[in-house]
Amino acid sequence: MAQHDWWQAGQPIVVAVSTGVDSMVLLALLEHLSQRRPQVIVAYVDHCLRHQSRQETIFLENYCRAHHLKLAKKSWQPKDHPRHGIEAAARHFRYQFFREVLKANQSTILLTAHHGDDLAETMLMKLVRGGQLDSLIGIDEVRQTSFGQLIRPLLTFSKNDLRQFASTNQLRWFEDETNQDLAIQRNRFRHQILPKLKAENPKMLDHFINYSQQLKSMITVNHELLAPIADKVVVSFTADQRLVADLSKLIGYSNQVQLNLIRYLLEHWLKIDNIGLNQLAQLQHLLANAQKPQGKLNFPNHWQVIKRYQQLIIEKKVDKPIIKSKIGSRFMVILDRWYSLSNGSKFGVFTSKVVADHYQVTPLILLEQQFPLSVRYWHPGDRLRLKNGGHQKVNRLMINAKLPSEQRLKTQLLVTDDGDILAVLGLKSAFLPTKQGKRVYLVEQRTQSTSERKGINNE
Ligand SMILES: Nc1ncnc2c1ncn2[C@@H]1O[C@H](COP(=O)(O)OP(=O)(O)OP(=O)(O)O)[C@@H](O)[C@H]1O
């Protein structure tokens, strides 16, 4: 941790501690850091699922008090437990709470104590379950999320390493008795399968970690190489999630490139999950079949893929409705929806890239706490942040844009939850200093008059 450039000394970081051996080791290591020692905030959830959880809570409270650590804790009340899918619901509750703790402490770094055995179990389970190659990357050491960075500093250590460290340093921790329950698939992998594989080769965990890193690198390269091909082949990609590609350009590539490119477009542009291998094979067959110039295939969640002579069209069967905004009031912006504005133009904030000639697209990188976004009328005194560090008055901007005074009254702003102005809609976007966070796209379909005002946009 001292060697990595994950955080600066004194930076607030949130550490997810369950009182199990893994997270108690992580906490002890953080406390003993001599360099780059962060300000630790312990986040703990009592799921109220086991009898001993009360004792665990008291233990952690005492530990944090004795070690002068800030503790944020929350109980998941039994009345809120669902009947089914308790594990997934518990995880959702946990991460929801971690977000709150990050926000409250102005932190963007969350640490969990996942280790090498967790990674191997996850990879094996995914391998057995089947799916896309991307998902086989077990657990990332560092992952960019909507709330910041999720870091797993113990990923290159085995459970055994951690237990040894804990005993040598006389740490105290709690064993989760549900870890022994063989009705849970993960426990079967942990207790029955992994020990056998380790017996075959004691270095097996290192190899899994290495495979995971190689796979991640290959997938990154794959995406980097496919992105420019996608830009060449895609003719249009509109905000209603309709993608049109030029098949005559696609045909020039090998079958494998074609297949990978289509998969890339489906997964990363259109965000379609759970694509069956069968469906992809059928699609490849349809594209290669010169006898069949037209054809259609259904994909999950109402997606359809259409071959129409030289065009490949991917679209949803049901069109999303355009929501008309109510003039005169502030309104919240739901992602991936179009809104009509009082000046006749349309805009939306989309989670994936949208391309068309008549759209003005501005990528925005925002922190979790900046959502939800909303739209409001401008007020005198409103200022837009510029790239050079200065600000421009919205009033001045409208004057420069020669906006008639009756239209000035109707000018609307896109603002974050904490009140920052992101754009004067139809006129200009602010400069955003954020480099990490959730990426969304402000897409504006301007009216004739707004799009003719050249030289005003793209600061
Ligand atoms: N009740 C909890 N309170 C705080 N942190 C927790 C809690 N449970 C788990 N964690 C954190 O998550 C890590 C992984 O825990 P565990 O393996 O039990 O969860 P998982 O469900 O398998 O993983 P994930 O939550 O990433 O899906 C722990 O090492 C710890 O850092």
The ligand as an ORCA input file, in Angstrom:
! r2SCAN-3c Opt
* xyz 0 1
  N     -21.004     -6.360      7.002
  C     -19.985     -5.758      6.399
  N     -19.636     -4.518      6.784
  C     -18.610     -3.881      6.190
  N     -17.879     -4.429      5.197
  C     -18.180     -5.650      4.769
  C     -19.256     -6.388      5.342
  N     -19.325     -7.578      4.714
  C     -18.338     -7.585      3.793
  N     -17.649     -6.434      3.809
  C     -16.487     -6.052      2.969
  O     -16.570     -6.760      1.743
  C     -15.455     -7.645      1.625
  C     -15.909     -8.915      0.945
  O     -16.789     -9.562      1.779
  P     -17.505    -10.907      1.369
  O     -16.529    -11.777      0.687
  O     -18.255    -11.401      2.546
  O     -18.572    -10.321      0.384
  P     -18.991    -10.816     -1.028
  O     -20.463    -10.667     -1.052
  O     -18.396    -12.136     -1.321
  O     -18.240     -9.702     -1.903
  P     -18.889     -8.408     -2.539
  O     -19.514     -7.627     -1.428
  O     -17.739     -7.661     -3.153
  O     -19.837     -8.910     -3.541
  C     -14.954     -7.826      3.033
  O     -13.599     -8.190      3.038
  C     -15.188     -6.469      3.628
  O     -14.171     -5.577      3.243
*
